[in-house]
Amino acid sequence: MKFVIVDRDGTINVEREGYIQTPEEWEPLPGALDAIARLNHAGFQVVVAANMPGLGRGLFDVAALNAIHARMNKQLAAVGGRVEAVFFCPHAPDEGCNCRKPLPGLFQQIGERYKVDLSQVHAVGDGVRDVQAAVAAGCVPHLVMTGIGAPLSTNPLPPEFPAGTRVHADLADFATTFIAEAEATAKASAASTLQTKLP
């Protein structure tokens, strides 16, 4: 299986101060749902990894979170896309867990669940915690400039961003670049295999 791990707020949907607490507050970013559908059609499973400190702080409950994700999934289905699963950290920042990004726990859970080599997985987020968690888990880090956590400057990136972080305007830009590179790699691999088989 081929996977892409994607952050939620600021990457797939509009990020709001005070957290998204109801389905009505969930609003996709332009082109983001289509980007997920294009990744799916290119053979990639998309898994969401997100911090949900609003749960730990009692601002909303799991039923509300499920309703928010039902809205997301319905809108995704309408454009021919789907999210394989949503992995989330339910803890408040002061709870000392291992799953709150920038720690790698969520990514490791995904690797264990799907028996996937995380070094082959690309991960996309809008802030430094997302890319730090991705690198800590061994994933390839990508940054999109659509959330509250995006840096003001990307040339160069601020020093807290891991070396090798790739920058994209948004999730649609990431999907276009990533799919093109994956297709080019697959073609090169197929050509190499064919050449090997020729007498």
C-alpha positions in Angstrom: 0.0 0.0 0.0 1.1 3.5 -0.8 0.3 6.2 1.8 0.3 10.0 2.2 -0.2 11.4 5.7 -1.9 14.7 5.8 -2.6 17.2 8.6 -6.2 18.5 9.0 -6.6 22.1 10.1 -4.8 24.5 7.9 -4.0 21.8 5.4 -7.3 20.3 4.3 -9.7 22.8 5.9 -9.7 26.4 7.0 -8.0 26.8 10.4 -10.0 28.6 13.1 -8.9 30.3 16.3 -10.4 28.3 19.2 -10.7 25.1 17.2 -13.4 23.7 15.0 -16.1 22.5 17.4 -19.1 21.8 15.1 -19.6 20.4 11.6 -20.9 23.7 10.4 -17.5 25.3 11.2 -15.7 22.9 9.0 -14.8 24.5 5.6 -12.5 22.9 3.1 -9.6 25.0 1.7 -9.9 25.7 -2.1 -8.7 22.6 -4.1 -7.9 20.5 -1.0 -10.6 17.9 -1.5 -9.9 17.5 -5.2 -6.2 17.1 -4.3 -7.1 14.2 -2.0 -9.2 12.6 -4.8 -6.3 13.0 -7.2 -4.0 11.3 -4.8 -6.5 8.5 -4.4 -6.8 8.1 -8.1 -3.0 7.9 -8.4 -3.0 4.9 -6.1 -2.3 6.6 -2.7 -4.2 6.0 0.5 -4.6 9.3 2.4 -4.5 9.2 6.2 -5.1 12.2 8.4 -2.9 12.8 11.5 -4.0 15.7 13.7 -3.6 17.2 17.1 -7.1 17.7 18.7 -6.3 19.6 22.0 -9.9 20.8 22.0 -10.9 17.3 23.1 -8.5 17.4 26.0 -9.7 20.8 27.0 -13.3 19.7 27.0 -14.3 22.2 24.2 -16.0 19.4 22.2 -16.4 15.6 22.5 -15.7 12.6 20.3 -19.3 12.6 19.0 -18.8 16.2 17.8 -15.5 15.2 16.2 -17.1 12.2 14.5 -19.8 14.5 13.1 -17.1 17.0 11.8 -15.3 14.1 10.0 -18.6 12.8 8.6 -19.1 16.2 7.0 -15.5 16.0 5.6 -16.0 12.5 4.3 -19.3 13.4 2.6 -17.8 16.4 0.8 -14.8 14.2 -0.2 -17.0 11.5 -1.6 -18.8 14.1 -3.7 -15.6 14.8 -5.6 -14.5 11.1 -5.7 -12.1 11.1 -2.9 -11.7 9.4 0.5 -9.6 9.5 3.7 -8.6 6.0 4.8 -8.6 6.9 8.5 -8.2 9.8 10.9 -5.6 9.4 13.7 -5.7 12.1 16.3 -4.1 13.1 19.6 -7.0 13.8 22.0 -4.7 15.3 24.7 -4.3 18.8 26.0 -0.7 20.2 25.5 0.2 19.7 29.2 -0.7 16.0 29.4 2.8 14.8 28.3 1.6 12.2 25.7 3.7 10.8 22.9 1.1 11.4 20.2 0.9 15.2 20.2 2.9 16.6 17.3 5.8 17.4 17.1 6.3 14.0 18.7 6.0 11.1 16.3 3.4 8.9 18.1 0.5 9.4 15.6 2.8 8.6 12.7 4.1 5.5 14.4 0.6 4.3 15.1 -0.2 4.7 11.4 3.0 2.7 10.5 2.0 -0.1 12.9 -1.6 -0.2 11.9 -0.9 -0.5 8.1 2.5 -2.3 8.4 4.1 0.5 6.2 7.7 1.6 6.1 7.4 5.3 7.2 10.6 6.2 5.4 8.6 5.7 2.1 5.7 7.9 3.3 5.4 11.5 2.5 3.7 13.7 5.1 2.1 17.1 4.6 1.2 19.8 7.1 1.0 23.6 7.5 3.3 24.2 10.5 6.6 23.3 12.2 5.1 20.7 14.5 3.8 18.8 11.5 7.1 18.6 9.7 9.1 17.9 12.9 6.8 15.0 13.7 7.1 13.7 10.2 10.9 13.8 10.4 10.9 12.2 13.9 8.9 9.3 12.5 11.2 9.0 9.4 8.7 10.4 6.9 9.5 12.8 4.0 8.3 16.2 5.2 6.2 18.7 3.1 5.0 22.1 4.2 1.9 23.9 2.8 1.5 27.7 3.2 -2.3 27.7 4.0 -2.6 27.6 7.8 -2.0 29.7 10.8 1.3 27.8 11.5 2.9 28.5 8.1 6.1 30.6 8.4 6.3 34.1 7.0 9.4 33.3 4.9 10.4 30.1 3.1 13.6 31.2 1.5 15.2 30.1 3.6 12.9 28.4 6.0 13.3 29.4 9.7 15.9 27.2 11.5 13.3 25.3 13.5 12.1 23.6 10.3 14.0 20.4 9.5 16.4 20.3 6.6 14.9 18.9 3.5 11.4 20.2 4.1 9.7 20.8 0.8 7.4 23.8 0.4 4.2 24.0 -1.6 1.6 26.7 -1.9 -1.2 24.4 -0.8 -2.4 20.8 -0.8 -3.4 21.0 -4.5 0.1 22.2 -5.4 1.6 19.3 -3.4 -0.6 16.7 -5.1 0.2 18.0 -8.6 4.0 17.9 -7.9 3.9 14.6 -5.9 1.8 12.7 -8.4 4.0 13.9 -11.4 7.2 12.8 -9.5 5.6 9.4 -8.6 4.6 8.8 -12.2 8.0 9.7 -13.5 9.7 7.4 -11.0 7.4 4.6 -11.9 8.1 5.1 -15.6 11.9 5.1 -15.0 11.6 2.0 -12.9 9.5 0.2 -15.6 12.0 1.2 -18.3 14.9 0.0 -16.2 13.2 -3.4 -15.6 12.5 -3.7 -19.3 16.1 -2.9 -20.2 17.3 -5.6 -17.7 15.1 -8.2 -19.4 16.3 -7.5 -22.9 18.9 -9.9 -24.3 
